[in-house]
């Protein structure tokens, strides 16, 4: 389904990064220009390698680059942890991403927000699969049973023209513990009242943002991330 944003959108005077989906009040934004050289003191490197890069950027000069190993199933991933006040309900996460992998080599690209409250973890988790046995070129979400469900009914092929950046935005309702909505490029999906997967967790209150790319073959692949924006959607 193609979706167009309303013509009139309230402006947040704190918005410093260009947005494809400019709703919500800015809580955090990062154009990746201020990353240190290895990027690991800004974003936690959890798999593969992470670096500050100037070979690709959506805006300005720099991006955050993830590189997998050259073994099938190898991942490259980062995490960002933020302490947030408990009154927050609907959170939006937007970013731009680019991969040099063709769809024969890209197994998956994952973006997730996880909220921890000291006793439970709540997962808003979406994944794009390039080559996967049951879900070729599809977006999926993590369902309440810790399984994956197709999100967009149509196949979704990324542009083959490099560098062609993709945009996405997830809105998640952490008061109802349900997904809310999802944009990717020109597509929109209403996800209201789709429940999160939850699990017991002793992690103290914070929000975790997780981004991961996985290679399908014995080929190292890259993903570049830029213009990450976290919003309070009210």
LINBELDA-V574581 format. One record per residue. N is the residue number from 1. RES is the residue in one small letter. SS is DSSP state (a for helix, b for strand, c for the rest). BURIAL is b if it has 16 or more other ideal C-beta (glycine too) atoms within 10 Angstrom, else e. Layout:
((N;RES;SS;BURIAL) (N;RES;SS;BURIAL))
This chain:
((1;x;c;e) (2;x;b;e) (3;x;c;e) (4;x;c;e) (5;x;c;e) (6;x;c;e) (7;x;c;e) (8;x;c;e) (9;x;c;e) (10;x;c;e) (11;x;c;e) (12;x;c;b) (13;x;c;e) (14;x;c;e) (15;x;c;e) (16;x;c;e) (17;x;c;b) (18;x;c;e) (19;x;c;b) (20;x;c;b) (21;x;c;b) (22;x;c;b) (23;x;c;b) (24;x;c;b) (25;x;b;e) (26;x;b;b) (27;x;b;b) (28;x;b;e) (29;x;b;b) (30;x;b;b) (31;x;c;b) (32;x;c;b) (33;x;c;e) (34;x;c;e) (35;x;c;b) (36;x;c;e) (37;x;c;e) (38;x;c;e) (39;x;c;b) (40;x;c;e) (41;x;c;e) (42;x;c;b) (43;x;c;b) (44;x;b;e) (45;x;b;b) (46;x;b;e) (47;x;b;b) (48;x;c;b) (49;x;b;b) (50;x;b;b) (51;x;b;b) (52;x;b;b) (53;x;b;b) (54;x;c;e) (55;x;c;e) (56;x;c;b) (57;x;c;b) (58;x;c;b) (59;x;c;e) (60;x;c;e) (61;x;c;e) (62;x;c;b) (63;x;b;b) (64;x;b;b) (65;x;b;b) (66;x;b;b) (67;x;b;b) (68;x;c;b) (69;x;c;b) (70;x;c;e) (71;x;c;e) (72;x;c;e) (73;x;c;e) (74;x;c;b) (75;x;b;b) (76;x;b;b) (77;x;b;b) (78;x;b;b) (79;x;b;b) (80;x;b;b) (81;x;b;e) (82;x;b;e) (83;x;c;e) (84;x;c;b) (85;x;c;e) (86;x;c;e) (87;x;c;e) (88;x;c;e) (89;x;c;e) (90;x;b;b) (91;x;b;b) (92;x;b;b) (93;x;b;b) (94;x;b;b) (95;x;b;b) (96;x;b;b) (97;x;b;b) (98;x;b;b) (99;x;b;b) (100;x;c;b) (101;x;c;b) (102;x;c;e) (103;x;c;b) (104;x;c;e) (105;x;c;b) (106;x;b;b) (107;x;b;b) (108;x;b;b) (109;x;b;b) (110;x;b;b) (111;x;b;b) (112;x;b;b) (113;x;b;b) (114;x;b;b) (115;x;b;b) (116;x;b;b) (117;x;c;e) (118;x;c;e) (119;x;c;e) (120;x;b;e) (121;x;b;b) (122;x;b;b) (123;x;b;b) (124;x;b;b) (125;x;b;b) (126;x;b;b) (127;x;b;b) (128;x;b;b) (129;x;b;b) (130;x;c;b) (131;x;c;b) (132;x;c;b) (133;x;c;e) (134;x;c;e) (135;x;c;b) (136;x;c;e) (137;x;c;b) (138;x;b;b) (139;x;b;b) (140;x;b;b) (141;x;b;b) (142;x;b;b) (143;x;c;b) (144;x;c;e) (145;x;c;e) (146;x;c;e) (147;x;c;e) (148;x;b;b) (149;x;b;e) (150;x;b;e) (151;x;c;b) (152;x;c;b) (153;x;c;e) (154;x;c;e) (155;x;c;e) (156;x;c;b) (157;x;c;e) (158;x;c;b) (159;x;c;e) (160;x;c;e) (161;x;c;e) (162;x;c;e) (163;x;c;e) (164;x;c;e) (165;x;c;b) (166;x;b;b) (167;x;b;b) (168;x;b;b) (169;x;b;b) (170;x;b;b) (171;x;b;b) (172;x;b;b) (173;x;b;b) (174;x;c;b) (175;x;c;e) (176;x;c;e) (177;x;c;b) (178;x;b;b) (179;x;b;b) (180;x;b;b) (181;x;b;b) (182;x;b;b) (183;x;b;b) (184;x;b;b) (185;x;c;e) (186;x;c;e) (187;x;b;b) (188;x;b;b) (189;x;b;b) (190;x;b;e) (191;x;b;b) (192;x;b;e) (193;x;b;e) (194;x;b;b) (195;x;b;e) (196;x;c;b) (197;x;b;b) (198;x;b;e) (199;x;b;e) (200;x;b;e) (201;x;c;e) (202;x;c;e) (203;x;c;e) (204;x;c;e) (205;x;c;e) (206;x;b;e) (207;x;b;b) (208;x;b;b) (209;x;b;b) (210;x;b;b) (211;x;b;b) (212;x;b;b) (213;x;b;b) (214;x;b;b) (215;x;b;b) (216;x;c;b) (217;x;c;b) (218;x;c;e) (219;x;c;b) (220;x;c;b) (221;x;c;b) (222;x;b;b) (223;x;b;b) (224;x;b;b) (225;x;b;b) (226;x;b;b) (227;x;b;b) (228;x;b;b) (229;x;b;b) (230;x;b;b) (231;x;b;b) (232;x;b;b) (233;x;c;b) (234;x;c;e))
